[in-house]
Amino acid sequence: MHTQNQTGMTFGVQLLLILNIGAFALELFLGFPLSRLFTLNANWLNHLAFWQLITYQFIHQSLNHLFFNMLALFFLGPETERALGTNRFFTLYLLSGVLGGLGWSLLAPSYSSCIGASGAIFGILGAYAALYPQRDLFIWGVLPVKSWLLVLILGTYELLQTLGGPGGAVANAAHLGGGIAGYIYATVTGRPDIMRKIQRMIDAKEKPPPTPVDQQAINRILDKASQQGLHSLTPRERALLKRASK
C-alpha cells in the first residue's frame, strides 16, 4: 500500500521506526527477552501492569509482522505527522495503541497475550482517512481505493473478526479500537473549526448565565438620573445601567 503523494521522512516517524526495528533486533540477535517482559497480558489489570499498554506496541512476533506494520508507518505516517504536528502525532500513536490494547484485553481470554504496533498503525490509518478522506491509497501498488473506503472495509472486517473471538499475538480488537481512536482523534485535533466549536461549547458552559435585569429598578435609576443628574448615581446603580444597556 502506498499513497498518491510520497513525502519525505519526518522526525516522529523516523523515531518510531528506530524504536520498533531496534526492539526486534535486540530480541532476535542479542537475545533480550523483550517479549516476555513487555507483552500485554489480558490480565494486566490484576497485576496493575499499566506499562504493558505502552510497551507491547514496540514488540513484534515475526519479521513479517514487523515489516507490514513499519511499511504502513513509513507511507502514511509522514503526511499524518505533518498535518497534526509531531507532539500530536506521538499522542495519536500511543493513544491508539493503548485504547486498542484496552479493547482487546476486555474481550480476550485471561490467558491470552498481545504484541505489536498494529493498534497504533490502525490509529494512523484511521487518522489519515479522517484528514484525507478522498486521497487514493494504492493496494499492491496498482489498485486505487479512497482512504475512507479502505478504512471502512478494514473496520468492518476487524469488527466481524472481533465478534468471532479475538486472541493471539495479532488481535483484531486491538486493530479496531486503534482505528476508531485514531479517526476520532484526528477528526477533533486535525480540524481547527471543530476545535473552535468545542472551545465555544466549553466557554459557554463555564460562563455563568446573566442575572435578569430588574426593570423597575432600572426605571427608578433613570428617574433619579433625570431629576438629580448622572453624578448622583452610585457605582452600583451605574453598573446596573451599563448591564441593562447590553
C-alpha positions in Angstrom: 0.0 0.0 0.0 1.3 3.5 -0.8 -0.2 6.9 -1.2 -0.6 9.1 -4.2 1.8 11.7 -2.8 5.0 10.4 -1.5 6.7 12.6 1.1 10.0 12.7 2.9 10.7 11.3 6.3 9.6 13.1 9.5 11.2 13.1 12.9 8.3 11.2 14.7 8.1 8.5 12.1 11.8 8.1 12.0 12.0 7.7 15.8 9.1 5.2 15.8 10.8 3.1 13.1 14.0 3.0 15.0 12.3 2.0 18.3 10.3 -0.8 16.7 13.1 -2.2 14.5 15.6 -1.7 17.3 13.5 -3.7 19.7 13.0 -6.5 17.2 16.8 -6.6 16.5 17.6 -6.7 20.2 15.5 -9.7 20.8 16.4 -11.5 17.6 20.1 -11.0 17.5 21.1 -10.3 21.1 18.6 -12.5 22.9 17.0 -9.8 25.1 13.7 -11.3 26.4 11.6 -8.3 25.4 8.5 -10.4 24.5 8.5 -12.0 27.9 8.9 -8.7 29.8 6.8 -6.3 27.7 4.0 -8.3 26.3 0.4 -7.1 27.0 -1.3 -9.8 29.0 -5.1 -9.9 29.1 -5.0 -10.0 32.9 -2.7 -7.0 33.2 -5.1 -5.1 35.5 -4.9 -7.9 38.1 -1.2 -7.1 38.4 -1.5 -3.3 37.8 0.9 -3.7 34.9 -0.2 -0.4 33.2 3.1 -0.1 31.4 2.2 -3.1 29.3 -0.3 -1.0 27.4 2.6 1.0 26.1 5.4 -1.5 25.8 3.5 -4.1 23.9 3.3 -1.7 20.9 7.0 -2.0 20.2 7.3 -5.8 20.3 6.7 -7.9 17.2 6.3 -11.6 16.8 8.0 -12.1 13.4 9.8 -10.2 10.7 6.6 -10.4 8.6 4.6 -8.8 11.4 7.1 -6.0 11.8 7.6 -5.4 8.1 3.9 -4.7 7.3 3.4 -2.5 10.3 6.5 -0.5 9.6 5.6 -0.3 5.9 2.3 1.3 6.7 4.0 3.7 9.2 6.6 4.6 6.5 4.0 5.5 3.9 1.1 7.0 6.0 3.0 8.4 8.9 4.9 11.4 7.5 1.8 13.1 6.0 -0.3 12.4 9.1 2.5 13.8 11.3 2.8 17.0 9.2 -1.0 17.5 9.4 -1.1 17.0 13.2 2.3 18.1 14.4 4.9 15.8 16.0 3.6 16.0 19.5 0.0 15.2 18.5 1.3 12.5 16.2 3.1 10.8 19.1 -0.1 11.1 21.2 -2.1 9.6 18.3 0.3 6.7 18.0 0.4 5.9 21.7 -3.2 6.6 22.4 -4.4 4.4 19.6 -2.2 1.6 20.8 -3.4 2.0 24.4 -7.1 2.1 23.5 -6.6 -0.8 21.1 -4.9 -2.8 23.9 -7.7 -2.0 26.3 -10.3 -3.1 23.9 -8.5 -6.3 23.2 -7.9 -7.1 26.9 -11.6 -6.6 27.7 -12.6 -9.3 25.3 -9.7 -11.7 25.2 -9.4 -14.8 27.5 -7.4 -14.1 30.6 -4.5 -16.4 29.5 -4.0 -14.5 26.2 -1.3 -12.1 25.3 -0.9 -9.4 22.6 2.1 -7.7 21.0 2.7 -5.5 18.0 2.2 -1.9 16.8 -0.9 -2.9 14.8 -3.3 -1.0 17.0 -1.2 2.1 16.7 -0.8 1.6 13.0 -4.6 1.3 12.6 -4.8 4.5 14.5 -2.6 6.2 12.0 -4.7 4.7 9.2 -7.9 6.0 10.8 -6.4 9.4 11.3 -5.2 9.5 7.7 -8.8 8.7 6.5 -10.2 11.5 8.7 -7.6 14.0 7.4 -7.6 13.0 3.7 -10.8 11.0 3.1 -10.6 11.4 -0.7 -6.9 10.6 -1.0 -6.2 7.4 -3.0 -4.3 4.6 -1.4 -2.8 2.0 -3.8 -3.2 -1.6 -2.7 -0.3 -3.7 -4.0 0.8 -0.7 -5.9 -1.9 -0.9 -8.6 -5.4 -0.8 -7.1 -6.6 2.7 -6.0 -9.0 2.9 -3.1 -10.2 6.0 -1.4 -8.8 6.2 2.1 -12.3 6.4 3.8 -13.5 3.4 1.9 -10.4 1.3 2.7 -10.8 2.2 6.4 -14.5 1.3 6.3 -13.7 -2.1 4.7 -10.9 -2.9 7.1 -13.0 -1.7 10.1 -15.9 -4.0 9.1 -13.6 -6.9 8.7 -11.9 -6.3 12.1 -15.4 -5.9 13.7 -16.6 -9.2 12.3 -13.3 -10.9 13.4 -13.6 -9.4 16.8 -17.2 -10.6 17.3 -15.9 -14.0 16.3 -13.5 -14.1 19.3 -10.2 -12.2 19.4 -7.0 -13.6 20.7 -3.4 -14.3 19.8 -0.5 -12.0 19.1 -2.2 -10.0 16.4 -5.6 -9.1 17.9 -8.5 -7.9 15.8 -10.0 -6.0 18.7 -6.8 -4.0 19.1 -6.9 -3.1 15.4 -10.5 -2.0 15.6 -10.0 0.0 18.8 -6.9 1.7 17.5 -8.6 2.6 14.2 -11.6 4.2 15.9 -9.4 6.1 18.3 -7.2 7.4 15.5 -10.1 8.5 13.4 -11.8 10.4 16.3 -8.6 11.9 17.5 -7.6 13.3 14.0 -11.2 14.5 13.4 -11.1 16.6 16.6 -7.5 17.8 16.7 -6.8 18.0 12.9 -9.9 20.2 12.3 -9.5 23.7 13.6 -13.1 24.5 13.0 -14.2 21.6 15.2 -11.7 22.6 17.9 -13.2 26.1 17.9 -16.7 24.8 18.2 -15.7 22.6 21.2 -13.9 25.6 22.8 -17.0 27.7 22.4 -19.2 25.0 24.0 -16.7 24.7 26.9 -16.7 28.5 27.3 -20.5 28.7 27.2 -20.8 26.0 30.0 -18.2 27.8 32.2 -19.7 31.2 31.7 -22.5 31.8 34.3 -25.9 32.8 32.9 -26.6 36.6 33.1 -28.7 37.7 36.1 -32.1 39.0 34.9 -32.3 42.8 35.0 -34.9 44.3 37.3 -36.8 46.7 35.0 -38.4 48.5 38.0 -35.0 49.2 39.5 -33.8 50.5 36.2 -36.7 52.8 35.9 -36.0 54.2 39.4 -32.4 54.8 38.5 -33.4 56.6 35.2 -35.8 58.8 37.1 -33.1 59.7 39.7 -30.6 60.5 36.9 -33.1 62.7 35.1 -34.0 64.6 38.3 -30.6 64.8 40.1 -28.1 64.2 37.3 -25.8 61.3 36.4 -23.4 62.4 39.1 -25.9 61.4 41.8 -25.8 57.7 40.8 -24.0 55.3 43.0 -21.4 52.9 41.5 -23.9 50.0 41.8 -26.6 52.0 40.0 -24.1 52.9 37.2 -23.2 49.2 36.9 -26.9 48.2 36.6 -27.5 50.7 33.9 -24.5 49.5 32.0 -25.6 45.9 32.2 -29.1 46.8 31.1 -27.8 48.7 28.1 -26.2 45.4 26.9 
